[in-house]
Amino acid sequence: MSAYTDVASTAGAFRGGAHEFLSKPFDLDDAVALAARALPEDEAPGGPDAGVEPASATGTNGTPQWCGDPAARNEVWRGSGRLVQ
């Protein structure tokens, strides 16, 4: 997602591994549809797990817990930090 729609920004995003390019302002329904297309079939809305309650996001002591792979999450955080600079 970017506020920059010039050719250089778009090309750079795809060279960097972007699956799609969504420019701002965007329609929320379009963004949701784009995210659904990017997810593997079994994770997309309406996939095999549709309607299944997600696991609790809190630990046994009631504190919030992170979900997912911490290494992958940290990679995303680092990448977003580089984009902001």
N, C-alpha and C positions, 0 to 999 in steps of 0.2 A: 504494500500500500504506500502510495507516495503522493505528495502534492506536486511533484515535478513530473511533467508529462512530455518533456523534450525527448528527442530520439536518443541522445546520449544516456540519459537516466534510465530509459526503458531498456536499451541494449545492455547497459551495465547490470541491471537487475537480472536479466536472463543469463548473462555470462556468469553471474554470481550464483546461479542455481535456482532462480525464481521459477515457480510452477506457473504462475499467472502474474499479471500486472494490473493492479486496481488503482486507478487514480482518484484523488479526492476532488470534489465531493463525490460520494458514491451513494447508490441506492442500497439500503440495508438488505432488501431481498436479494439483490444481485450479489452482495458480499456473502450472504449465507449460502446461496447456490454455488458460488465459486468455492467456498470452503468445503462444501459437501462433495463437489467433484474432485477436490484434492485429496480427500480421505480415502483410504482403502475401502473397498465395497463393504466389508464387514464392520467398519466403524462409521459409515455414513448414516445420517438420520434415516430411519426406516429399515436399516440393515438387520442382521440376525439378532442383535441385542436391543432392538427398539422396544421400549416399554420396560426394560429391566432397570431396577433401581440401582443407581450408582453406589459404589462403596462410600462409606462415611468419610468425610473430609476432616474428621476430628479424631484425635487419639483417645486412648482409654481414659486419660485425665481431662478430656474436653478441650485440649489445646488444638488449634488448627494444624493440619499436617499437609505437607506437599505431596502431590501425586506425580507419578511418572519417574522417569530415569533422571537422577540428579545430574549426571554428566551431560546428557542431552539438554536439559534445562539450562545448565550453566553455559553451554555453548551458545544457546539462543540469546541469553542475557549478554554475553560478550559480543556477539554479532550485532545485536541491537545497539549496544554502546558504541561500537565502531561506526555504525550508520549515522548516529546522532552527531558524531564529531565531524 
